[in-house]
Amino acid sequence: MNRFIFIGLLLFIGTLLLDLGSRALALDTRAVFETTLDNGLKVIFLENHKAPVVTVQVWYVVGARDEPLGKSGLTHLVEHLMFRGTARYGPKMFSRVVQKNGGQDNAFTSRDYTVYYENLAADRVGIALELEADRMANLLVDEQKFLTELQVVQEERRLRIKDDPVASLYEEINAVAFKSHPYQRPVIGWMEDLEGLTHRDFQDFYKTYYQPGNAVLVVAGDFQRETLLPLLQKTFGRVPAGKVPPRIKMQDPPQEAEKRITIQRQEARLPYVAFAFHVPAFPHPDAFALEVMSQILAGGKSSRLYRKMVYEEQQALEVDADFPFNSQDPHLFYLAAQAMPGKTPDEIERRLQQELEEWERRPPAAEEIDRAKNRIEAGFIFSQDSVFSQALILAKYQVLGKWQDIDQFIPGIRAVTQKDLLRVYQTYFQPGNRTVGVLIPARKNP
């Protein structure tokens, strides 16, 4: 009896701390201001005066999914080329100007969007706006700069994918799991496609997607809206409007039989096994139950797979479950484990399958579900501990739907029941909907 009282007390304290943390850290969507410039640029402001800093983020509604067939890697390459300068700011000047003013800048590409950002002192916000608006309209990249950066990207692919056996495995899993959807292509691109990209490909892609109507600008931090709006008109407001490219939602044809991929790599030291199941993404209502399921299975050291396969049985060195909650189109739920020395891929695959089947035989109890919900909610709240991360979540929800959907996340997680968890298992986690990937260490030639 004392054990259950203690567990109940912990859950109560955890909930109390989450409520306090929510008020202290989580962004308040009531403070968000939204407008659209005449040229079509969507603008989102979040004033936060707790520290004299500001983040400026430009999100372009283009990712690896939007690349023409045979042009994989083009979006990521354009990300690199956006730092190659304009007539006003020459090559490498963009980052130098930001750093000279005490700021940080970077960019990243995903399957659904491309992001550029600057973090600066609040009184330097105009510098970031000027720089970003300039390269949105005036990027200058000649043939030689294009070829130089293309070589950089090709080398990056060798280092990040070819020399990383686990990354290679996931690349092959995606390529096999999807029949026709562009999610089957890696964000960094296939080497054969990269080798065929041309300067004309870059120019056409830049003119099509890098324009105000296809972008979201988010500014968060210590500023006054009344002061910043005129500054926006002087920078982004002068960028000519373009024809907004349509974005079509796509869905892969249903998978009807199990697929399997096995690769061997000399660089691999231990076997690695991964399952991938086709699942929906938010705003589908099942996304909340899938998020809770991933946490119960492999979210930390108290999760089912870690406790059994890593701690008790010592069969796996590590376990992982990954579900991309936000995604433009339905994606994959991944479940994986890396074998301990001496364990075979067959043993690991068998144990992963046993644990999935255990889901129905021994459904998660209320205590297990509540613990997972608390961890998810805590992660969601504490991921918003800076104006940078608050801007990230606002922009991500806007690009994939609308920023107001942020307020659905915590209520959606809290509403998940054992019945929901059993339903998503029975719906999506069947052998015919599964792709199995196996990595086997290859013997080195003598």
RODO-2510 file (C-alpha; in nm, 4 decimals, decimal comma):
residues 446
     n   res          X          Y          Z
     1     m     0,0000     0,0000     0,0000
     2     n     0,2832     0,2406     0,0891
     3     r     0,4365     0,1839    -0,2569
     4     f     0,1209     0,3012    -0,4333
     5     i     0,0901     0,6046    -0,2047
     6     f     0,4502     0,6959    -0,2865
     7     i     0,3930     0,6587    -0,6611
     8     g     0,0783     0,8674    -0,6394
     9     l     0,2650     1,1365    -0,4501
    10     l     0,5374     1,1445    -0,7158
    11     l     0,2802     1,1806    -0,9921
    12     f     0,1091     1,4621    -0,8007
    13     i     0,4375     1,6460    -0,7456
    14     g     0,5340     1,5937    -1,1097
    15     t     0,2034     1,7386    -1,2279
    16     l     0,2396     2,0358    -0,9927
    17     l     0,5920     2,1082    -1,1172
    18     l     0,4752     2,0831    -1,4768
    19     d     0,1962     2,3327    -1,4104
    20     l     0,4429     2,5736    -1,2518
    21     g     0,6914     2,5183    -1,5346
    22     s     0,4197     2,5712    -1,7906
    23     r     0,3431     2,9164    -1,6561
    24     a     0,7124     3,0068    -1,6306
    25     l     0,8475     2,8754    -1,9609
    26     a     0,5873     2,7846    -2,2205
    27     l     0,5062     3,0477    -2,4779
    28     d     0,1731     3,2206    -2,4432
    29     t     0,0022     3,2081    -2,7811
    30     r    -0,2220     3,4962    -2,6700
    31     a     0,0870     3,7180    -2,7055
    32     v     0,1408     3,6227    -3,0709
    33     f     0,0803     3,8849    -3,3389
    34     e     0,0308     3,7823    -3,7015
    35     t     0,0195     3,9859    -4,0194
    36     t     0,0882     3,9495    -4,3910
    37     l     0,2804     4,2035    -4,5994
    38     d     0,1480     4,3170    -4,9357
    39     n     0,3978     4,0916    -5,1158
    40     g     0,2572     3,7844    -4,9387
    41     l     0,5174     3,7387    -4,6619
    42     k     0,3592     3,5875    -4,3519
    43     v     0,4921     3,7609    -4,0375
    44     i     0,4640     3,6329    -3,6793
    45     f     0,5770     3,8376    -3,3778
    46     l     0,6249     3,7167    -3,0213
    47     e     0,7302     3,9901    -2,7803
    48     n     0,9266     3,8662    -2,4783
    49     h     1,1024     4,1324    -2,2709
    50     k     1,2726     3,9066    -2,0159
    51     a     1,6157     3,9471    -2,1805
    52     p     1,7553     4,2007    -2,4311
    53     v     1,7846     3,9497    -2,7133
    54     v     1,5950     3,8733    -3,0314
    55     t     1,5785     3,5883    -3,2814
    56     v     1,4938     3,6381    -3,6481
    57     q     1,3928     3,3264    -3,8421
    58     v     1,2955     3,2908    -4,2075
    59     w     1,1241     2,9627    -4,2898
    60     y     1,0826     2,8760    -4,6575
    61     v     0,8008     2,6337    -4,7387
    62     v     1,0255     2,4028    -4,9332
    63     g     1,2076     2,0875    -4,8343
    64     a     1,3388     1,7661    -4,9806
    65     r     0,9805     1,6538    -5,0562
    66     d     0,9424     1,9414    -5,3045
    67     e     1,2439     1,8648    -5,5231
    68     p     1,1924     1,7559    -5,8850
    69     l     1,2465     1,3890    -5,9574
    70     g     1,6152     1,3219    -6,0099
    71     k     1,7179     1,6439    -5,8288
    72     s     1,7437     1,5159    -5,4699
    73     g     1,9667     1,7263    -5,2480
    74     l     1,8843     2,0478    -5,4327
    75     t     1,7135     2,2112    -5,1320
    76     h     2,0099     2,1408    -4,9071
    77     l     2,2488     2,2697    -5,1720
    78     v     2,0513     2,5951    -5,1996
    79     e     2,0809     2,6301    -4,8212
    80     h     2,4589     2,6343    -4,8665
    81     l     2,4436     2,8719    -5,1619
    82     m     2,2339     3,1253    -4,9700
    83     f     2,5540     3,2179    -4,7844
    84     r     2,7436     3,2890    -5,1080
    85     g     2,6583     3,6575    -5,1126
    86     t     2,4759     3,9344    -5,2961
    87     a     2,5881     4,2515    -5,4727
    88     r     2,5684     4,4360    -5,1396
    89     y     2,7169     4,1660    -4,9161
    90     g     2,9823     3,9601    -5,0905
    91     p     3,0779     3,5945    -5,0332
    92     k     3,1079     3,4965    -4,6652
    93     m     3,0022     3,8479    -4,5595
    94     f     2,6633     3,7405    -4,4234
    95     s     2,7971     3,5483    -4,1235
    96     r     3,0812     3,7952    -4,0718
    97     v     2,8362     4,0840    -4,0347
    98     v     2,6254     3,8871    -3,7874
    99     q     2,9272     3,7798    -3,5830
   100     k     3,0746     4,1304    -3,5876
   101     n     2,7551     4,2452    -3,4207
   102     g     2,7811     3,9772    -3,1524
   103     g     2,5258     3,7414    -3,3047
   104     q     2,4974     3,3844    -3,4237
   105     d     2,3500     3,2587    -3,7489
   106     n     2,2892     2,9241    -3,9128
   107     a     2,0467     2,7285    -4,1287
   108     f     1,9082     2,3785    -4,1686
   109     t     1,7089     2,1816    -4,4233
   110     s     1,4452     1,9174    -4,3559
   111     r     1,2129     1,7109    -4,5694
   112     d     0,9357     1,9740    -4,5265
   113     y     1,1029     2,3151    -4,4886
   114     t     1,4275     2,5165    -4,4908
   115     v     1,5192     2,7495    -4,2046
   116     y     1,7587     3,0435    -4,1710
   117     y     1,8058     3,2256    -3,8398
   118     e     2,0025     3,4892    -3,6502
   119     n     2,0220     3,5406    -3,2730
   120     l     2,1306     3,8919    -3,1777
   121     a     2,1123     4,1621    -2,9143
   122     a     1,7720     4,3273    -2,9367
   123     d     1,9083     4,6573    -3,0672
   124     r     2,0612     4,4780    -3,3690
   125     v     1,7395     4,3258    -3,5011
   126     g     1,7452     4,5543    -3,8057
   127     i     2,0729     4,4005    -3,9215
   128     a     1,9206     4,0524    -3,9420
   129     l     1,6128     4,1797    -4,1244
   130     e     1,8266     4,3667    -4,3774
   131     l     2,0539     4,0688    -4,4429
   132     e     1,7714     3,8175    -4,4833
   133     a     1,5616     4,0417    -4,7069
   134     d     1,8648     4,1104    -4,9246
   135     r     1,9426     3,7463    -4,9930
   136     m     1,5770     3,6608    -5,0449
   137     a     1,5756     3,8871    -5,3492
   138     n     1,9344     3,9425    -5,4599
   139     l     2,1379     3,6247    -5,4251
   140     l     2,4310     3,6128    -5,6706
   141     v     2,5890     3,2760    -5,7401
   142     d     2,7929     3,2234    -6,0546
   143     e     2,8863     2,8899    -6,2105
   144     q     3,2144     2,8608    -6,0204
   145     k     3,0609     2,9292    -5,6786
   146     f     2,7898     2,6780    -5,7571
   147     l     3,0385     2,4027    -5,8474
   148     t     3,2531     2,4737    -5,5414
   149     e     2,9583     2,4452    -5,3040
   150     l     2,8309     2,1368    -5,4833
   151     q     3,1618     1,9642    -5,4065
   152     v     3,1253     2,0658    -5,0416
   153     v     2,7817     1,9043    -5,0256
   154     q     2,9058     1,5879    -5,1938
   155     e     3,1818     1,5576    -4,9343
   156     e     2,9298     1,6217    -4,6585
   157     r     2,7246     1,3305    -4,7867
   158     r     3,0296     1,1022    -4,7741
   159     l     3,1017     1,1989    -4,4147
   160     r     2,7457     1,2002    -4,2802
   161     i     2,5998     0,9005    -4,4637
   162     k     2,8550     0,6823    -4,6375
   163     d     3,0882     0,6761    -4,3362
   164     d     2,8043     0,6312    -4,0844
   165     p     2,6599     0,2776    -4,1084
   166     v     2,3495     0,3499    -3,8988
   167     a     2,2679     0,6590    -4,1071
   168     s     2,3132     0,4456    -4,4188
   169     l     2,0690     0,1905    -4,2808
   170     y     1,7956     0,4481    -4,2173
   171     e     1,8509     0,5941    -4,5624
   172     e     1,7893     0,2506    -4,7137
   173     i     1,4877     0,1875    -4,4902
   174     n     1,3185     0,5065    -4,6110
   175     a     1,4002     0,4274    -4,9723
   176     v     1,2362     0,0845    -4,9381
   177     a     0,9436     0,1751    -4,7098
   178     f     0,7988     0,4426    -4,9399
   179     k     0,6746     0,3340    -5,2805
   180     s     0,6334     0,6710    -5,4486
   181     h     0,6363     0,9496    -5,1908
   182     p     0,9412     1,1813    -5,2034
   183     y     1,0104     1,1052    -4,8362
   184     q     1,1959     0,8074    -4,9775
   185     r     1,4743     1,0453    -5,0869
   186     p     1,7406     1,1598    -4,8373
   187     v     1,7475     1,5297    -4,7502
   188     i     2,1150     1,5469    -4,8381
   189     g     2,0422     1,3821    -5,1730
   190     w     2,1605     1,0735    -5,3575
   191     m     2,5151     1,1098    -5,4841
   192     e     2,4083     1,0296    -5,8395
   193     d     2,1523     1,3126    -5,8293
   194     l     2,4033     1,5557    -5,6791
   195     e     2,6483     1,4796    -5,9565
   196     g     2,3841     1,5738    -6,2135
   197     l     2,2723     1,9069    -6,0630
   198     t     2,3360     2,2163    -6,2743
   199     h     2,3607     2,5891    -6,2173
   200     r     2,0322     2,6269    -6,4052
   201     d     1,8645     2,3836    -6,1607
   202     f     1,9723     2,6084    -5,8756
   203     q     1,8551     2,9299    -6,0417
   204     d     1,5124     2,7907    -6,1280
   205     f     1,4652     2,6463    -5,7793
   206     y     1,5712     2,9691    -5,6057
   207     k     1,3397     3,1854    -5,8179
   208     t     1,0484     2,9488    -5,7598
   209     y     1,0639     2,8960    -5,3849
   210     y     1,2724     3,1755    -5,2317
   211     q     1,0207     3,4570    -5,2423
   212     p     0,7900     3,6295    -4,9912
   213     g     0,4709     3,4373    -5,0612
   214     n     0,6464     3,1094    -4,9894
   215     a     0,8046     3,2145    -4,6606
   216     v     0,7229     3,2729    -4,2940
   217     l     0,9163     3,5334    -4,0945
   218     v     0,9161     3,4925    -3,7178
   219     v     1,0663     3,7496    -3,4815
   220     a     1,0697     3,6733    -3,1091
   221     g     1,2297     3,8570    -2,8214
   222     d     1,2755     4,2050    -2,6783
   223     f     1,1228     4,4465    -2,9299
   224     q     0,8199     4,6707    -2,9748
   225     r     0,5810     4,5793    -3,2534
   226     e     0,5134     4,9437    -3,3366
   227     t     0,8847     5,0030    -3,3963
   228     l     0,9507     4,6822    -3,5868
   229     l     0,6642     4,6947    -3,8374
   230     p     0,7994     5,0022    -4,0228
   231     l     1,1414     4,8381    -4,0323
   232     l     0,9876     4,5316    -4,1942
   233     q     0,8343     4,7490    -4,4660
   234     k     1,1772     4,8998    -4,5420
   235     t     1,3420     4,5580    -4,5728
   236     f     1,1149     4,2654    -4,6612
   237     g     0,8357     4,4941    -4,7802
   238     r     1,0523     4,5960    -5,0780
   239     v     1,1059     4,2393    -5,1985
   240     p     0,8935     4,1826    -5,5097
   241     a     0,6070     3,9376    -5,4820
   242     g     0,6323     3,6196    -5,6831
   243     k     0,4011     3,3465    -5,7984
   244     v     0,3469     3,1186    -5,5006
   245     p     0,4201     2,7558    -5,5928
   246     p     0,1379     2,5182    -5,4995
   247     r     0,2101     2,2584    -5,2349
   248     i     0,0242     1,9332    -5,2829
   249     k    -0,0320     1,6976    -4,9910
   250     m     0,0708     1,3458    -5,0838
   251     q     0,0226     1,0039    -4,9332
   252     d     0,2118     0,6885    -5,0165
   253     p     0,0051     0,3904    -5,1386
   254     p    -0,0763     0,1487    -4,8556
   255     q     0,1883    -0,1107    -4,7774
   256     e     0,0465    -0,4607    -4,8033
   257     a     0,3434    -0,6847    -4,7237
   258     e     0,6498    -0,6727    -4,5041
   259     k     0,9636    -0,5309    -4,6634
   260     r     1,3186    -0,6074    -4,5596
   261     i     1,6596    -0,4546    -4,6195
   262     t     1,9953    -0,5882    -4,4986
   263     i     2,3225    -0,4024    -4,5402
   264     q     2,6790    -0,4881    -4,4426
   265     r     2,9360    -0,2256    -4,3480
   266     q     3,2956    -0,2674    -4,2438
   267     e     3,2633     0,0511    -4,0382
   268     a     2,9918    -0,1121    -3,8224
   269     r     3,1044    -0,2592    -3,4921
   270     l     2,7758    -0,4071    -3,3707
   271     p     2,4523    -0,5281    -3,5345
   272     y     2,1639    -0,2829    -3,5495
   273     v     1,7986    -0,3632    -3,6177
   274     a     1,5212    -0,1126    -3,6957
   275     f     1,1489    -0,1461    -3,7640
   276     a     0,9574     0,1221    -3,9559
   277     f     0,5765     0,1385    -3,9685
   278     h     0,3670     0,3753    -4,1811
   279     v     0,1695     0,6058    -3,9507
   280     p    -0,0193     0,9364    -3,9787
   281     a     0,1154     1,2661    -3,8471
   282     f    -0,0516     1,5575    -3,6733
   283     p    -0,3232     1,6864    -3,7171
   284     h    -0,4475     1,3278    -3,7380
   285     p    -0,5881     1,2469    -3,3908
   286     d    -0,3846     0,9251    -3,3648
   287     a    -0,0641     1,1302    -3,3556
   288     f    -0,1076     1,1932    -2,9818
   289     a    -0,1386     0,8226    -2,8983
   290     l     0,1607     0,7414    -3,1193
   291     e     0,3664     1,0039    -2,9345
   292     v     0,2766     0,8464    -2,5990
   293     m     0,3474     0,4989    -2,7356
   294     s     0,6973     0,5985    -2,8476
   295     q     0,7682     0,7337    -2,4995
   296     i     0,6468     0,4182    -2,3245
   297     l     0,8469     0,1915    -2,5531
   298     a     1,1836     0,3682    -2,5536
   299     g     1,1618     0,7118    -2,3941
   300     g     1,4383     0,7064    -2,1379
   301     k     1,5728     0,4535    -1,8894
   302     s     1,2335     0,3793    -1,7365
   303     s     1,0864     0,2767    -2,0735
   304     r     0,9888    -0,0798    -2,1526
   305     l     1,2629    -0,1555    -2,4043
   306     y     1,5433     0,0052    -2,2070
   307     r     1,4452    -0,1581    -1,8801
   308     k     1,4215    -0,5056    -2,0349
   309     m     1,6620    -0,5245    -2,3277
   310     v     1,9355    -0,2963    -2,1945
   311     y     1,9201    -0,3174    -1,8157
   312     e     1,7726    -0,6576    -1,7248
   313     e     1,8626    -0,8838    -2,0174
   314     q     2,1703    -0,6927    -2,1427
   315     q     2,0845    -0,7793    -2,5010
   316     a     2,1005    -0,4279    -2,6394
   317     l     2,3493    -0,1486    -2,5973
   318     e     2,0820     0,1106    -2,6785
   319     v     1,7182     0,1271    -2,7889
   320     d     1,5230     0,3954    -2,9643
   321     a     1,1714     0,4868    -3,0739
   322     d     1,1149     0,7858    -3,2987
   323     f     0,7884     0,9312    -3,4220
   324     p     0,7900     1,2579    -3,6238
   325     f     0,4802     1,4134    -3,4646
   326     n     0,4766     1,7096    -3,7050
   327     s     0,5093     1,6215    -4,0704
   328     q     0,3583     1,7574    -4,3900
   329     d     0,2535     1,4067    -4,4952
   330     p     0,2214     1,0695    -4,3203
   331     h     0,5618     0,9327    -4,2262
   332     l     0,7146     0,6422    -4,0307
   333     f     0,7294     0,5259    -3,6710
   334     y     1,0773     0,3841    -3,6011
   335     l     1,1672     0,1271    -3,3360
   336     a     1,5310     0,0174    -3,3110
   337     a     1,7998    -0,1471    -3,1002
   338     q     2,1765    -0,1857    -3,1241
   339     a     2,2985    -0,5280    -3,0129
   340     m     2,5383    -0,5869    -2,7282
   341     p     2,8638    -0,7634    -2,8261
   342     g     2,7940    -1,1309    -2,8866
   343     k     2,4253    -1,0839    -2,9700
   344     t     2,2991    -1,1573    -3,3194
   345     p     2,0612    -0,9501    -3,5361
   346     d     1,8091    -1,2365    -3,5229
   347     e     1,8014    -1,2233    -3,1442
   348     i     1,7467    -0,8483    -3,1422
   349     e     1,4754    -0,8615    -3,4060
   350     r     1,2981    -1,1395    -3,2186
   351     r     1,3018    -0,9421    -2,8907
   352     l     1,1746    -0,6254    -3,0578
   353     q     0,8868    -0,8201    -3,2071
   354     q     0,8118    -0,9867    -2,8729
   355     e     0,7909    -0,6489    -2,7026
   356     l     0,5526    -0,5198    -2,9664
   357     e     0,3292    -0,8242    -2,9253
   358     e     0,3457    -0,7732    -2,5481
   359     w     0,1729    -0,4392    -2,6044
   360     e    -0,1554    -0,6210    -2,6634
   361     r    -0,1005    -0,8987    -2,4098
   362     r     0,0011    -0,6531    -2,1362
   363     p    -0,1340    -0,3101    -2,2236
   364     p     0,0249    -0,0092    -2,0539
   365     a    -0,1134     0,0475    -1,7043
   366     a    -0,2347     0,3849    -1,5819
   367     e     0,0927     0,4479    -1,3967
   368     e     0,2986     0,3750    -1,7102
   369     i     0,0800     0,6005    -1,9246
   370     d     0,0892     0,8877    -1,6746
   371     r     0,4676     0,8669    -1,6469
   372     a     0,5008     0,8870    -2,0250
   373     k     0,2598     1,1806    -2,0468
   374     n     0,4516     1,3689    -1,7785
   375     r     0,7803     1,3164    -1,9612
   376     i     0,6326     1,4347    -2,2917
   377     e     0,4723     1,7384    -2,1338
   378     a     0,7916     1,8281    -1,9492
   379     g     0,9939     1,7941    -2,2687
   380     f     0,7460     2,0095    -2,4588
   381     i     0,7520     2,2831    -2,1961
   382     f     1,1231     2,2908    -2,1290
   383     s     1,1975     2,2905    -2,5026
   384     q     1,0516     2,6428    -2,4991
   385     d     1,3041     2,7865    -2,2536
   386     s     1,4358     3,0552    -2,4928
   387     v     1,2954     3,3001    -2,7465
   388     f     1,4816     3,1022    -3,0132
   389     s     1,3020     2,7765    -2,9334
   390     q     0,9680     2,9549    -2,8982
   391     a     1,0133     3,1028    -3,2451
   392     l     1,1042     2,7567    -3,3770
   393     i     0,7853     2,5964    -3,2539
   394     l     0,5682     2,8835    -3,3773
   395     a     0,7184     2,8694    -3,7248
   396     k     0,7112     2,4908    -3,7489
   397     y     0,3421     2,4712    -3,6673
   398     q     0,2703     2,7560    -3,9112
   399     v     0,4598     2,5986    -4,2000
   400     l     0,2921     2,2614    -4,1438
   401     g    -0,0527     2,4025    -4,0698
   402     k    -0,1174     2,6990    -3,8434
   403     w     0,0618     2,8202    -3,5313
   404     q    -0,2593     2,8148    -3,3272
   405     d    -0,2394     2,4329    -3,3291
   406     i     0,0337     2,4544    -3,0643
   407     d    -0,2405     2,4805    -2,8020
   408     q    -0,3709     2,1363    -2,9009
   409     f    -0,0544     1,9479    -2,8059
   410     i    -0,0729     1,9194    -2,4273
   411     p    -0,4522     1,8626    -2,4128
   412     g    -0,4148     1,6010    -2,6861
   413     i    -0,1428     1,4164    -2,4952
   414     r    -0,3352     1,4321    -2,1677
   415     a    -0,6453     1,2866    -2,3348
   416     v    -0,4717     0,9663    -2,4539
   417     t    -0,6172     0,6509    -2,2971
   418     q    -0,5195     0,2864    -2,2854
   419     k    -0,7916     0,2235    -2,5423
   420     d    -0,6247     0,4712    -2,7787
   421     l    -0,2878     0,3005    -2,7340
   422     l    -0,4337    -0,0391    -2,8157
   423     r    -0,6162     0,1009    -3,1192
   424     v    -0,3068     0,2547    -3,2789
   425     y    -0,1137    -0,0670    -3,2166
   426     q    -0,3798    -0,2784    -3,3841
   427     t    -0,4146    -0,0303    -3,6715
   428     y    -0,0520     0,0384    -3,7637
   429     f     0,1816    -0,2127    -3,6008
   430     q     0,1062    -0,5163    -3,8105
   431     p     0,3676    -0,7180    -4,0081
   432     g     0,2238    -0,6148    -4,3438
   433     n     0,2845    -0,2478    -4,2608
   434     r     0,6432    -0,3016    -4,1486
   435     t     0,9824    -0,2475    -4,3074
   436     v     1,2715    -0,4205    -4,1314
   437     g     1,6249    -0,2887    -4,1632
   438     v     1,9254    -0,4901    -4,0462
   439     l     2,2843    -0,3688    -4,0230
   440     i     2,5521    -0,6393    -4,0065
   441     p     2,9187    -0,5668    -3,9408
   442     a     3,1197    -0,6903    -4,2382
   443     r     3,4521    -0,8623    -4,1913
   444     k     3,7458    -0,6590    -4,3045
   445     n     3,9568    -0,8018    -4,5806
   446     p     4,2862    -0,9404    -4,4489
***
